[in-house]
């Protein structure tokens, strides 16, 4: 049963709902890529699909726009897959359960994927709608943006003529983004040695955190559960002999995580008391930013061998000493985070612990500085570091005809000025700008709240206004 079919703009929401029926988390994009290709084939459009599942769909100019320069519409097809505790949905195999609540669209128990499904829906609707006037329209739909912009990194731009690009991957209406930080994912690998150790086994859980996006929300002071776990384990190890069995936290390096760890200790009562004492202090620290912070310590049974004393010490050192959060603020743009990192993923196998950090900076040398810090610490502990998904910053363009056109349309439609800014989040505009010299680009989008969390919501009226803005900007693109 269609849930969004009565909403306007009708085709935008219908296409979005069709997309939501197809699992499309990062690395799981073949089906959604094929669906996009089939959409283009049905319309008889020129189309391209590569091994990374990127898709390019090209529509000819509408009458009167044949001599106008081509325009690119761009977004990504993958979404961050996060679930509420207890949600049984298999997001690798099952579609989303959508609902409408007043002016909001959400998904029951999971992320919605409005980031960036709404870009796909609007771009495909623009290709299909014969009433939308436009120059040659080049729709670029990339993959695995949420795990390092991997699709955009390998995209072959040969079919593209456009040097004007509308990126529909911003989450706050009325804000035009015209620059962003560069970044990369840094994998810190620590080898593990395990041995028998007698004692009481406890599980430590950190939950109830607000979480959120590790770029645009890194400056809000939200707690990182992997960081808190390091503090808790160290406090416990100070009062009793402790061996780490396992530690798990987060599933996406660009989402602020929750975490759990299993330890074996000599004195369970002392360890639990130390954790409870520090937890009370943490709740005071984060009473504003994370009022729901909860730490639980319980006995548990495990058949896994704990790490030996030396390895436990190294693992606790890594969790305690890895930098996290804002590292530098911009000296040029007041209030803008310049450099940051997020310890987004923590996982343990039989013989290796891996910590994955999302590093961001609008200054290339500072991005390298943070990576060097991670490498130095990890290598001193006997581990190794891999850097993947590196992408450049998107630098502000002083002379932008597209930006001025969008400001003009926004002013007429809204009766006020838009906010024009650069952001700390990563966008594909920097990568595509390297491939398309002289690219004039603006990123915009409707209101999406709590992205990358199961609380994600898309605002219906905002989608309506943003669609109207897009259509008018295309109309004036000649």
Secondary structure, DSSP 8 states (H G I E B T S, - for coil): --SSTTSSSHHHHHHHHHHHTS--BTT--HHHHHHHHHHHHHTT-EEEE-TT--EEEEE---TT-TTS--EEEEEE--B---B-TT----TTT----EEEETTEEEETTB---HHHHHHHHHHHHHHH-TTS--SSEEEEEES-GGGT-HHHHH---TT----EEEE----STTEEEEEE-EEEEEEEEEE--B----SEEEEEEEE-----BTTTTGGG----HHHHHHHHHHHHHTTS-EEEEEEEE-S-TTB---EEEEEEES-HHHHHHHHHHHHHHHHHHTTTT-TT-EEEEEE----S--B-HHHHHHHHHHHHHS--EEEEE-SSSTT-EEEEEEEEEEEE-SSEEEEEEEEEESSHHHHHHHHHHHHHHHHHTT-EEEEEEEE--B---SS-HHHHHHHHHHHHHHSS--EEEEESS--THHHHHHHSTT-EEEE----EESTTSTT-EEEHHHHHHHHHHHHHHHHT--
